[in-house]
Amino acid sequence: MKWVTRNHVHIDRVASPWLISKFLDKNAEFIFVPWPGPLPTSDMGIPFDFPRANYELGHHEGKCTFEAIIAKYKIEDPWVIEIAKIVHAADVASDIDLAFEARGVEAIAAGAMYIVEDDYEALEKGFFIYDALYAYVQIKKLREEYKDKLAKMEYGKRFDFLKARMKKPPEAKVKRPSK
């Protein structure tokens, strides 16, 4: 399926393709249109994250696009739900302090968009960041859950213990359009 969003991707427009590719559409193709500009037509793909547009997958009712996708497609993965809190806080300026990690994610996204060749490279590199967040939210929870047990372990054993209990995100590759 084709999905279309604005060019010069940032937080929500990297996180949302990660979510789509990993949990909804393994064959997702992303199209980036110049912005500001005309809104995409329905034949271009499923539109997401266009400001002031009445598309279902965008910022509505205080939620960011990542959260809108979770709600529409009923994604129930608990680690995705945790990442949504970080993405929301990083993407919605007035909520930046709602998640401790948000300022770091925003800083990485702000810099990343200037050092990549194009939006496809931004997704390729950004998917690693969101895979890392997927691991991080699990580690955070596991450290809370096994706090006493982990305190008694040496570093190598703690690492192996945590890694053995983590779920990897599904595999996905960024598909560049054929020329």
N, C-alpha and C positions, 0 to 999 in steps of 0.2 A: 504494500500500500504506500501511497505517497502522502507526505505530510509537509506542510508549507508554513514558514514563519519568516520573521524579519532577519535581515542580515546583521552582521556584527554581533554575534551571539554573546550573551552574558549569562548570568546565573540561571534564570528560569529557562532560557533557550538552549542551555547545555544540559541541565538536569532533566528537562522534559524529554528530549530525544534519548537520553540514557534510559529513562523509565520506559518509554515507548519501545525501544529496541530490546531491552532486557525482559520486560514483563508483558508486553502486548503484541508486538509485531516483529518477529525475528528478521523479516525481510523489509523492514521499513526503509524508505528512501526519503531523504530530507531535501527540500528545496528552499533556498534562501532568496527572498526578494528584497530589492533596495527599499530602504525606508528612510524618510517618509516617501510614500508613493501610493499608487493605487492598491486597494485591497485585492487579495488574490481571488480568482474565480474558482468556482467549485470543481472545474475540470483539472485544476492544478494540484489538488490534493486536499487533505483535511487541514484547515487552517488552525494555528494555535499561537497565542500570545501576541495579539495585535491590539495596541491600545485604542480605546474609544471605538472599538468594533463590537458588534453584537454576536460574536462567535462564542459558542459554548465553552471552548477550551481557552480560557483567558482569565484575567483578574476579575472576579465578581464576588460580591458580598464579603469582602475582606480576605479572600483566598487568592493565592497565586495560581498560575497555570498548572504547576506540578500537582497541587492539591486538587484542582479541577479534574485533572486526568485520573487521579486516584479515585475520586468520587464517581465520575462517569463510568469508569470501567471496573469499579468495585475491586480494586487491588487491596488485598488484605495482608500482604506480607508485612509482618511486624517491623522489620528493619526499614522497609520503604516508608512506613508511617513515621518512624523516628527521623529519617532523613528529611521528610516533608517539613518537620518543625524547623530544621536548620535552613532548608531552602527558603521557606517562607520568611524567616527572620532576615536572611541575607538579601532577599529580593525586595522586600517591602521596607523601605527606608525607615518608616516610623516604628517598625517592629524589630529593628536591628538588635536590640538587647534582649529579646525574648529567648534566644538560644546562645549560649556561651560561644559556640563555634562560628556563629554567623559572620562576625567581623573578619575572621580569617578566610572564610569561603569567599566573602565579597572582595577582599583584598587580592586573593589569587585570581578570581574572575576578572577583576578590573585590569590587572597586569597582563593576564593571559591573552586578552583580546587584541593586544598590541604587538605580541611577539609571534603570532601565527600567520601563516601565509593566507589562509582563507578560513571560512566557517567550518569546512570539513575537517581541517587539521585541528581546529578548536574543539570539535566534537571528539576526534580521535584521542587527543590528549586529555580532554575533560572527562571522558568516560573512565579513565584511570582514577581521577580524583573522586568520582562518585562511587567507583568500586571500593576505593580506600575508605570513604565515608560509610559504606555498607559494612565493612569490616569493623570500623571504629565504633559504630553504634552497638554492635554486638559485643565487642570487647568491653565497652563501658558497662553494659548490663551484666556481663559475666563477672567482671571485677567486683561489682556490688554483690551479686548473688553468692560468689565464692570467696568473699573477702578474707574470712578467717583461714580457710584452707590454703589460699594463695600466699598468705603472710608466712606460712610455715615452709614454703617451697623456695628453692634457689631459682635464680633467673631462668636458666635453661628449662627446668621442669615447668615453671609458670608459663613460659612461652608455648611449650608443647601441649600443656594442659588446655590453655585457651584456644590454640589453633585447632585442636581436635574437636572442639565444641562449636566451632564456627561454621556457618553456612556460606558458601561462595555464591556470589550473584551469578545468574545465568550468563552464558557467553553471548556476545554480540559484537558485530563489526560495523563500522560506519561504511555505508555504501556511497561511493561517489557516483554521480550520474555519468552515464556513458556519453562520450563526445560525438 
